Amino acid sequence: MSNLSELKERVMKIIQPKGEPVAFKLYTTLNEVKKLNVPPLEKNLALCQLLKYCAIFGKTRYVTFENVDACVVGSYVLGLGLPPEDVKERWVKGFAYEPKIFDKLVENIESISLGKYSAAVFGTLEWFNKVGEKPDGIILIVNSTQTYLLSVGFFDATGKKIVSAFNGHAACEIVAALEKGKSPWVTIPCGGARGIAEAQDDEIWVGMKVEELKTTIDRLESVGLKYPPFVYEMVKADLNPDHPLTGLITRKAKE
């Protein structure tokens, strides 16, 4: 397994994501997690909140159904529990949703089989490196330019395109997509992530397997690409004499 602490440092230097890379691993039993001496998430949060909490504060926490069920979609995505029976009715009445479209919505959310796992750990690459556990995936919180770098770095090294199948809801499905091998996966934060996890206008989530991220960073380093990339020509261009700003800032006024 790669040195995850070293990989983290390379990612922060080359990509400069908006916070720590968030690694995660799902476990069949809670006893497996407790042996790792990792604290539980302090309160019941949504999965999107957990991802941002780990990224912004650099925390490592474990979750079960009880403390990652603030949004019932997140616990469903992780395969830890089913949503309550009245959720469909709430969406139909409260969000003007067509019943058949709601069924399609649920069907199209990437989720892990119910009961496959009992707990999950989300946290820093340093923690996973320290305990010798290989993450099931790594999620990066980035902007569109950083996503471009990750995409072009991965494609140019492998010839494979990234995957995205976002339907507007459940951005946290990125965890299930990675667990199921659908990676690299790119998604746009949903309304819930914007409302309760403070996802920003320019924010994108990119998920990769450890080997995929390492391959991507290797490629970017080999050709000298990093954030911000050297694709900006205007910073070396002469001022446009016909632009209205030029007359206000140039040494000589336009005649």
C-alpha positions, 0 to 999 in steps of 0.5 A: 500500500502507498504511504498515505501520509506522503500521498496527502502531502502531494495532493495538497501541493498539486491540487490544493483542495478545499480541505483535507482529502477524506478517506473512508472504509466500511466495516462488517462489524462494529468490533472491527472499528473499536479495535482501531481506537477511533472515536465515534462521531459526536452527534447525529449528522448527515453524511454530507455534513460528515464529509465536510466536517472531516475535510475542514477540521481534519477529523477521523470519526466512525459512524453507525446508523445511529449517528449518520442518520440526520439525513435518511439518504446518507444512512441509506447510501451506506446500507445502514438503514432504510428511509422511513415509509412516509418519505415518498409521501413527504416528497409528493406532497411537500415538493410537488413530486410525481410518485413515479419520478420519486420511485425513479429517484430512489432507484437511481441513487447509488447505495450499498446493499442493506446490512452489508456493513455495520459501521464506517470510518471517515477521516484523514489519510494520516490516520489510515496510514498510522493504523495500516488500513487501506481506504475504500476510497478518497473524496476530494472537495475541489473547484472546477479547475481542480477537477479538470486537473484530476480528470486530465491527470487520470485520463492521460495516465490511463486512457479512462474517463471519469464517471458522473451520473448525478441526478440532482439529489444525493451527492453523498452517493459518491461513497457508495459509487466508490465502494462499488468500483464506479470510480473515479466518480465526480458529483455536484453537491445537492440541495441538502449538501448546500443547505446543511453542509455549506457546499459552495457555488464552485464546489465539486466532489471527486472520489478516487481509489487510492491507486487512481489518485496516486496514478493521477498525481504521478502524471501531473507531477511528471508534466509539471501540472499543478493548481493553478495550471499554466493555461492562462494566457491573459496574464502575459497579454498586452492590454487591449486598447479598445477595452474600456478599462484600458483608458482608465489604467494605462500610462497614456490616455487613448487619443 
